[in-house]
Amino acid sequence: MAVKTVCNSCLLAIMQAANEITSIAGIDQLENLTLLHVRENQIQTLDGFSEKLKHLQYINLRYSMFHILFRHVGAGSLLTFI
């Protein structure tokens, strides 16, 4: 299962722990996203992060299965990474 893009400017938080999510590709389309809580999923790469995520302040990817860690993170205001 992958995260589907909805109203790009409306969504501020994603809280989807333990939902078998495999990809966060396209997450950069959610330019107003401030919170991404997707722990205990099956995300293997962090493709999807870009400079567009200027408001992102909190990320929880705990217990995910990473093969490739941050290839590019443009979120300059990133405050918390768990």
N, CA, C and O of each residue as an XYZ file, in Angstrom:
328
protein
N       0.840     -1.166      0.000
C       0.000      0.000      0.000
C       0.889      1.234      0.000
O       1.903      1.263      0.697
N       0.530      2.239     -0.760
C       1.274      3.491     -0.821
C       0.371      4.628     -0.376
O      -0.855      4.534     -0.437
N       1.011      5.711      0.076
C       0.249      6.893      0.473
C      -0.312      7.537     -0.783
O       0.432      7.782     -1.733
N      -1.587      7.811     -0.806
C      -2.247      8.456     -1.950
C      -2.338      9.957     -1.689
O      -2.592     10.381     -0.562
N      -2.133     10.750     -2.721
C      -2.218     12.194     -2.599
C      -3.676     12.631     -2.627
O      -4.440     12.208     -3.495
N      -4.054     13.465     -1.690
C      -5.394     14.049     -1.645
C      -5.259     15.544     -1.888
O      -4.395     15.955     -2.662
N      -6.070     16.358     -1.266
C      -6.000     17.811     -1.424
C      -4.619     18.292     -0.989
O      -4.327     18.349      0.206
N      -3.782     18.633     -1.939
C      -2.387     18.951     -1.661
C      -2.187     20.064     -0.648
O      -1.250     20.005      0.148
N      -3.031     21.062     -0.657
C      -2.827     22.186      0.256
C      -3.596     22.023      1.566
O      -3.403     22.815      2.489
N      -4.463     21.014      1.665
C      -5.316     20.855      2.842
C      -4.701     19.970      3.923
O      -4.895     20.225      5.112
N      -3.978     18.957      3.536
C      -3.492     17.960      4.479
C      -2.288     18.485      5.250
O      -1.275     18.860      4.660
N      -2.410     18.507      6.587
C      -1.344     19.008      7.444
C      -0.619     17.888      8.182
O       0.553     18.036      8.526
N      -1.300     16.772      8.428
C      -0.707     15.686      9.201
C      -1.126     14.345      8.635
O      -2.258     14.164      8.185
N      -0.179     13.397      8.669
C      -0.461     12.002      8.313
C      -0.060     11.175      9.513
O       1.099     11.189      9.927
N      -1.018     10.453     10.074
C      -0.764      9.553     11.199
C      -1.280      8.174     10.783
O      -2.463      7.869     10.931
N      -0.380      7.359     10.267
C      -0.743      6.054      9.730
C       0.237      4.984     10.207
O       0.927      4.370      9.393
N       0.303      4.762     11.496
C       1.187      3.747     12.060
C       0.636      2.357     11.799
O      -0.576      2.141     11.827
N       1.534      1.419     11.544
C       1.204     -0.008     11.394
C       0.112     -0.251     10.367
O      -0.893     -0.897     10.665
N       0.306      0.268      9.151
C      -0.680      0.105      8.090
C      -0.122     -0.551      6.836
O      -0.770     -0.494      5.791
N       1.038     -1.164      6.892
C       1.656     -1.838      5.753
C       1.949     -0.897      4.587
O       1.929     -1.319      3.431
N       2.218      0.363      4.881
C       2.595      1.322      3.842
C       3.988      0.949      3.346
O       4.891      0.712      4.148
N       4.163      0.896      2.029
C       5.443      0.496      1.458
C       6.212      1.653      0.826
O       7.413      1.533      0.583
N       5.537      2.771      0.556
C       6.195      3.875     -0.122
C       5.586      5.206      0.318
O       4.388      5.306      0.583
N       6.444      6.221      0.389
C       5.958      7.576      0.629
C       6.266      8.454     -0.581
O       6.276      9.681     -0.475
N       6.515      7.830     -1.724
C       6.738      8.572     -2.965
C       5.534      9.460     -3.231
O       4.393      9.020     -3.089
N       5.776     10.688     -3.609
C       4.708     11.645     -3.861
C       4.355     12.493     -2.663
O       3.546     13.416     -2.766
N       4.955     12.189     -1.527
C       4.663     12.941     -0.303
C       5.047     14.414     -0.458
O       4.484     15.277      0.215
N       5.997     14.697     -1.337
C       6.427     16.077     -1.542
C       5.347     16.952     -2.171
O       5.492     18.173     -2.211
N       4.281     16.356     -2.656
C       3.161     17.121     -3.200
C       2.310     17.741     -2.088
O       1.495     18.626     -2.348
N       2.498     17.279     -0.862
C       1.745     17.785      0.294
C       2.543     18.909      0.941
O       3.083     18.749      2.036
N       2.612     20.025      0.269
C       3.516     21.113      0.639
C       3.254     21.717      2.015
O       4.160     22.327      2.582
N       2.060     21.575      2.571
C       1.763     22.129      3.889
C       1.857     21.098      5.004
O       1.490     21.386      6.143
N       2.334     19.922      4.698
C       2.455     18.849      5.683
C       3.396     19.266      6.806
O       4.514     19.714      6.551
N       2.944     19.117      8.050
C       3.780     19.455      9.199
C       4.167     18.222     10.008
O       5.171     18.246     10.718
N       3.388     17.147      9.913
C       3.622     15.960     10.723
C       3.458     14.701      9.868
O       2.449     14.533      9.184
N       4.460     13.822      9.915
C       4.413     12.545      9.205
C       4.734     11.442     10.208
O       5.885     11.268     10.606
N       3.710     10.703     10.609
C       3.858      9.647     11.610
C       3.464      8.327     10.942
O       2.287      7.973     10.881
N       4.463      7.618     10.449
C       4.220      6.369      9.716
C       5.113      5.242     10.259
O       5.686      4.466      9.495
N       5.216      5.174     11.573
C       6.053      4.128     12.183
C       5.425      2.756     11.947
O       4.239      2.639     11.639
N       6.246      1.735     12.098
C       5.826      0.335     11.972
C       5.129      0.048     10.644
O       4.098     -0.623     10.604
N       5.703      0.565      9.562
C       5.240      0.251      8.219
C       6.367     -0.463      7.483
O       7.378     -0.816      8.090
N       6.205     -0.673      6.212
C       7.200     -1.411      5.441
C       7.881     -0.519      4.415
O       8.190     -0.947      3.303
N       8.107      0.719      4.804
C       8.776      1.693      3.950
C      10.249      1.328      3.888
O      10.900      1.180      4.922
N      10.783      1.181      2.667
C      12.174      0.757      2.512
C      13.090      1.868      2.032
O      14.300      1.804      2.250
N      12.543      2.880      1.388
C      13.358      4.022      0.950
C      12.628      5.300      1.312
O      11.420      5.292      1.552
N      13.353      6.374      1.350
C      12.759      7.661      1.688
C      12.584      8.527      0.452
O      12.644      9.753      0.544
N      12.370      7.911     -0.698
C      12.076      8.664     -1.908
C      10.766      9.407     -1.704
O       9.784      8.826     -1.243
N      10.749     10.652     -2.036
C       9.549     11.448     -1.873
C       9.800     12.737     -1.119
O       9.004     13.670     -1.214
N      10.883     12.807     -0.378
C      11.199     14.048      0.330
C      11.837     15.023     -0.652
O      12.626     14.623     -1.508
N      11.496     16.294     -0.526
C      12.106     17.310     -1.373
C      12.050     18.667     -0.675
O      11.555     18.790      0.446
N      12.562     19.666     -1.358
C      12.583     21.021     -0.819
C      11.185     21.596     -0.646
O      11.019     22.601      0.044
N      10.178     20.983     -1.256
C       8.798     21.464     -1.151
C       8.231     21.291      0.263
O       7.264     21.965      0.617
N       8.804     20.415      1.062
C       8.284     20.108      2.402
C       8.819     21.096      3.439
O       9.401     20.693      4.446
N       8.622     22.360      3.193
C       9.177     23.424      4.042
C       8.538     23.499      5.419
O       9.144     24.036      6.346
N       7.325     22.971      5.576
C       6.612     23.072      6.843
C       6.749     21.815      7.706
O       6.288     21.797      8.847
N       7.370     20.778      7.174
C       7.487     19.512      7.887
C       8.356     19.679      9.129
O       9.516     20.078      9.031
N       7.788     19.371     10.303
C       8.494     19.568     11.564
C       8.718     18.272     12.330
O       9.614     18.205     13.172
N       7.932     17.251     12.060
C       8.010     16.004     12.833
C       7.861     14.815     11.898
O       6.931     14.756     11.094
N       8.788     13.868     12.011
C       8.733     12.634     11.227
C       8.982     11.472     12.171
O       9.954     11.480     12.927
N       8.109     10.473     12.133
C       8.336      9.247     12.903
C       8.285      8.084     11.933
O       7.221      7.738     11.420
N       9.444      7.478     11.683
C       9.581      6.329     10.792
C      10.126      5.128     11.564
O      10.669      4.195     10.971
N       9.981      5.156     12.869
C      10.502      4.103     13.726
C       9.989      2.734     13.282
O       8.832      2.590     12.885
N      10.843      1.758     13.353
C      10.533      0.363     13.022
C      10.140      0.173     11.560
O       9.372     -0.734     11.241
N      10.651      1.009     10.677
C      10.480      0.791      9.243
C      11.705      0.047      8.738
O      12.717     -0.021      9.436
N      11.632     -0.505      7.548
C      12.715     -1.321      6.993
C      13.482     -0.527      5.940
O      13.148     -0.578      4.756
N      14.507      0.204      6.368
C      15.233      1.046      5.430
C      16.357      0.300      4.738
O      17.122     -0.439      5.357
N      16.432      0.522      3.420
C      17.560      0.047      2.632
C      18.408      1.241      2.213
O      19.633      1.148      2.124
N      17.747      2.352      1.960
C      18.435      3.583      1.582
C      17.945      4.677      2.519
O      16.748      4.959      2.571
N      18.860      5.296      3.261
C      18.457      6.399      4.124
C      18.443      7.690      3.324
O      18.629      7.661      2.107
N      18.230      8.801      3.972
C      18.011     10.068      3.294
C      18.903     10.258      2.078
O      20.120     10.403      2.188
N      18.263     10.254      0.919
C      18.986     10.581     -0.296
C      18.985     12.092     -0.478
O      19.981     12.688     -0.889
N      17.856     12.690     -0.166
C      17.770     14.147     -0.243
C      16.658     14.615      0.687
O      15.508     14.197      0.551
N      16.996     15.457      1.599
C      15.974     16.060      2.476
C      16.143     17.559      2.364
O      17.172     18.105      2.760
N      15.147     18.219      1.832
C      15.207     19.662      1.657
C      14.412     20.397      2.709
O      14.296     21.621      2.656
N      13.862     19.669      3.664
C      13.023     20.312      4.686
C      13.918     21.046      5.668
O      14.337     20.482      6.680
N      14.207     22.288      5.373
C      15.117     23.091      6.184
C      14.610     23.341      7.590
O      15.405     23.590      8.496
N      13.293     23.280      7.793
C      12.749     23.563      9.122
C      12.500     22.284      9.914
O      11.804     22.312     10.929
N      13.051     21.180      9.469
C      12.842     19.907     10.137
C      13.343     19.982     11.584
O      14.519     20.256     11.826
N      12.452     19.739     12.532
C      12.811     19.855     13.935
C      13.032     18.516     14.609
O      13.965     18.371     15.399
N      12.190     17.530     14.312
C      12.259     16.253     15.010
C      12.237     15.102     14.026
O      11.372     15.044     13.152
N      13.178     14.190     14.160
C      13.194     12.975     13.359
C      13.323     11.813     14.300
O      14.313     11.697     15.023
N      12.315     10.936     14.300
C      12.330      9.773     15.189
C      12.360      8.521     14.348
O      12.376      7.415     14.888
